[in-house]
Amino acid sequence: MAVAAVTTKPLEKPLHQPLTKKPLPAGRPREWYVSHNRRLKAMRLAIALLDTGVYIPSTANNARIRTTAERLGIHPPSDTTCRMVRALIRYGR
């Protein structure tokens, strides 16, 4: 009986090129920019957690979210951002 062995090689380049950043629109209140950047950070962290197998919001405690942020090179998120990450994981199901 022959058995085929599958070896996986880590990707050297990402499958998709990152999108080019565009400047945010001018003239908005400062709070809009703060909440916009907070949502972007929460989305990046939620995607990273989902990629590592965290599918249930209760398993994504603040320490795990902050550890993921450190691993990605993102500033540690606040408690509000951690709540947003859990909400994104919850409603993405």
CNS distance restraints for C-alpha pairs under 8 A (distance, minus, plus):
assign (resid  28 and name CA) (resid  32 and name CA) 6.43 0.50 0.50
assign (resid  28 and name CA) (resid  33 and name CA) 7.44 0.50 0.50
assign (resid  29 and name CA) (resid  33 and name CA) 7.17 0.50 0.50
assign (resid  30 and name CA) (resid  34 and name CA) 6.43 0.50 0.50
assign (resid  31 and name CA) (resid  35 and name CA) 6.14 0.50 0.50
assign (resid  32 and name CA) (resid  36 and name CA) 5.99 0.50 0.50
assign (resid  33 and name CA) (resid  37 and name CA) 6.10 0.50 0.50
assign (resid  34 and name CA) (resid  38 and name CA) 6.13 0.50 0.50
assign (resid  35 and name CA) (resid  39 and name CA) 6.15 0.50 0.50
assign (resid  36 and name CA) (resid  40 and name CA) 6.38 0.50 0.50
assign (resid  37 and name CA) (resid  41 and name CA) 6.18 0.50 0.50
assign (resid  38 and name CA) (resid  42 and name CA) 6.14 0.50 0.50
assign (resid  38 and name CA) (resid  81 and name CA) 6.40 0.50 0.50
assign (resid  39 and name CA) (resid  43 and name CA) 6.13 0.50 0.50
assign (resid  39 and name CA) (resid  81 and name CA) 7.69 0.50 0.50
assign (resid  39 and name CA) (resid  84 and name CA) 7.55 0.50 0.50
assign (resid  40 and name CA) (resid  44 and name CA) 6.27 0.50 0.50
assign (resid  41 and name CA) (resid  45 and name CA) 6.22 0.50 0.50
assign (resid  41 and name CA) (resid  81 and name CA) 7.69 0.50 0.50
assign (resid  42 and name CA) (resid  46 and name CA) 6.00 0.50 0.50
assign (resid  42 and name CA) (resid  81 and name CA) 5.93 0.50 0.50
assign (resid  42 and name CA) (resid  82 and name CA) 7.24 0.50 0.50
assign (resid  42 and name CA) (resid  84 and name CA) 6.07 0.50 0.50
assign (resid  42 and name CA) (resid  85 and name CA) 4.96 0.50 0.50
assign (resid  42 and name CA) (resid  88 and name CA) 7.83 0.50 0.50
assign (resid  43 and name CA) (resid  47 and name CA) 6.11 0.50 0.50
assign (resid  43 and name CA) (resid  85 and name CA) 6.79 0.50 0.50
assign (resid  43 and name CA) (resid  88 and name CA) 7.28 0.50 0.50
assign (resid  44 and name CA) (resid  48 and name CA) 6.24 0.50 0.50
assign (resid  45 and name CA) (resid  49 and name CA) 6.12 0.50 0.50
assign (resid  45 and name CA) (resid  65 and name CA) 7.10 0.50 0.50
assign (resid  45 and name CA) (resid  68 and name CA) 7.08 0.50 0.50
assign (resid  45 and name CA) (resid  69 and name CA) 6.63 0.50 0.50
assign (resid  45 and name CA) (resid  85 and name CA) 6.68 0.50 0.50
assign (resid  46 and name CA) (resid  50 and name CA) 6.10 0.50 0.50
assign (resid  46 and name CA) (resid  85 and name CA) 5.33 0.50 0.50
assign (resid  46 and name CA) (resid  86 and name CA) 7.51 0.50 0.50
assign (resid  46 and name CA) (resid  88 and name CA) 6.58 0.50 0.50
assign (resid  46 and name CA) (resid  89 and name CA) 6.24 0.50 0.50
assign (resid  47 and name CA) (resid  51 and name CA) 6.11 0.50 0.50
assign (resid  48 and name CA) (resid  52 and name CA) 6.39 0.50 0.50
assign (resid  48 and name CA) (resid  68 and name CA) 7.36 0.50 0.50
assign (resid  49 and name CA) (resid  53 and name CA) 6.44 0.50 0.50
assign (resid  49 and name CA) (resid  54 and name CA) 5.33 0.50 0.50
assign (resid  49 and name CA) (resid  55 and name CA) 7.72 0.50 0.50
assign (resid  49 and name CA) (resid  60 and name CA) 7.92 0.50 0.50
assign (resid  49 and name CA) (resid  65 and name CA) 7.64 0.50 0.50
assign (resid  49 and name CA) (resid  68 and name CA) 7.24 0.50 0.50
assign (resid  50 and name CA) (resid  54 and name CA) 5.06 0.50 0.50
assign (resid  50 and name CA) (resid  55 and name CA) 5.84 0.50 0.50
assign (resid  50 and name CA) (resid  89 and name CA) 7.64 0.50 0.50
assign (resid  54 and name CA) (resid  59 and name CA) 6.77 0.50 0.50
assign (resid  54 and name CA) (resid  60 and name CA) 6.76 0.50 0.50
assign (resid  55 and name CA) (resid  59 and name CA) 7.86 0.50 0.50
assign (resid  55 and name CA) (resid  89 and name CA) 6.61 0.50 0.50
assign (resid  56 and name CA) (resid  60 and name CA) 7.02 0.50 0.50
assign (resid  56 and name CA) (resid  89 and name CA) 6.96 0.50 0.50
assign (resid  56 and name CA) (resid  90 and name CA) 6.94 0.50 0.50
assign (resid  57 and name CA) (resid  61 and name CA) 7.73 0.50 0.50
assign (resid  57 and name CA) (resid  86 and name CA) 4.95 0.50 0.50
assign (resid  57 and name CA) (resid  87 and name CA) 7.35 0.50 0.50
assign (resid  57 and name CA) (resid  89 and name CA) 5.96 0.50 0.50
assign (resid  57 and name CA) (resid  90 and name CA) 5.87 0.50 0.50
assign (resid  58 and name CA) (resid  86 and name CA) 7.75 0.50 0.50
assign (resid  60 and name CA) (resid  64 and name CA) 5.89 0.50 0.50
assign (resid  60 and name CA) (resid  65 and name CA) 6.27 0.50 0.50
assign (resid  60 and name CA) (resid  86 and name CA) 6.67 0.50 0.50
assign (resid  61 and name CA) (resid  65 and name CA) 6.32 0.50 0.50
assign (resid  61 and name CA) (resid  82 and name CA) 7.88 0.50 0.50
assign (resid  62 and name CA) (resid  66 and name CA) 6.04 0.50 0.50
assign (resid  62 and name CA) (resid  79 and name CA) 7.26 0.50 0.50
assign (resid  62 and name CA) (resid  82 and name CA) 6.03 0.50 0.50
assign (resid  63 and name CA) (resid  67 and name CA) 6.04 0.50 0.50
assign (resid  64 and name CA) (resid  68 and name CA) 6.17 0.50 0.50
assign (resid  65 and name CA) (resid  69 and name CA) 6.23 0.50 0.50
assign (resid  65 and name CA) (resid  77 and name CA) 7.86 0.50 0.50
assign (resid  65 and name CA) (resid  82 and name CA) 6.70 0.50 0.50
assign (resid  66 and name CA) (resid  70 and name CA) 6.19 0.50 0.50
assign (resid  66 and name CA) (resid  76 and name CA) 5.48 0.50 0.50
assign (resid  66 and name CA) (resid  77 and name CA) 6.33 0.50 0.50
assign (resid  67 and name CA) (resid  71 and name CA) 6.22 0.50 0.50
assign (resid  68 and name CA) (resid  72 and name CA) 6.22 0.50 0.50
assign (resid  69 and name CA) (resid  73 and name CA) 6.10 0.50 0.50
assign (resid  69 and name CA) (resid  74 and name CA) 4.92 0.50 0.50
assign (resid  69 and name CA) (resid  75 and name CA) 6.58 0.50 0.50
assign (resid  69 and name CA) (resid  76 and name CA) 6.01 0.50 0.50
assign (resid  69 and name CA) (resid  77 and name CA) 7.36 0.50 0.50
assign (resid  70 and name CA) (resid  74 and name CA) 5.77 0.50 0.50
assign (resid  70 and name CA) (resid  75 and name CA) 6.85 0.50 0.50
assign (resid  70 and name CA) (resid  76 and name CA) 6.66 0.50 0.50
assign (resid  77 and name CA) (resid  81 and name CA) 5.67 0.50 0.50
assign (resid  77 and name CA) (resid  82 and name CA) 6.43 0.50 0.50
assign (resid  78 and name CA) (resid  82 and name CA) 6.30 0.50 0.50
assign (resid  79 and name CA) (resid  83 and name CA) 6.29 0.50 0.50
assign (resid  80 and name CA) (resid  84 and name CA) 6.37 0.50 0.50
assign (resid  81 and name CA) (resid  85 and name CA) 6.23 0.50 0.50
assign (resid  82 and name CA) (resid  86 and name CA) 6.39 0.50 0.50
assign (resid  83 and name CA) (resid  87 and name CA) 6.18 0.50 0.50
assign (resid  84 and name CA) (resid  88 and name CA) 6.15 0.50 0.50
assign (resid  85 and name CA) (resid  89 and name CA) 6.31 0.50 0.50
assign (resid  86 and name CA) (resid  90 and name CA) 6.08 0.50 0.50
assign (resid  87 and name CA) (resid  91 and name CA) 6.09 0.50 0.50
assign (resid  88 and name CA) (resid  92 and name CA) 5.83 0.50 0.50
assign (resid  89 and name CA) (resid  93 and name CA) 6.85 0.50 0.50
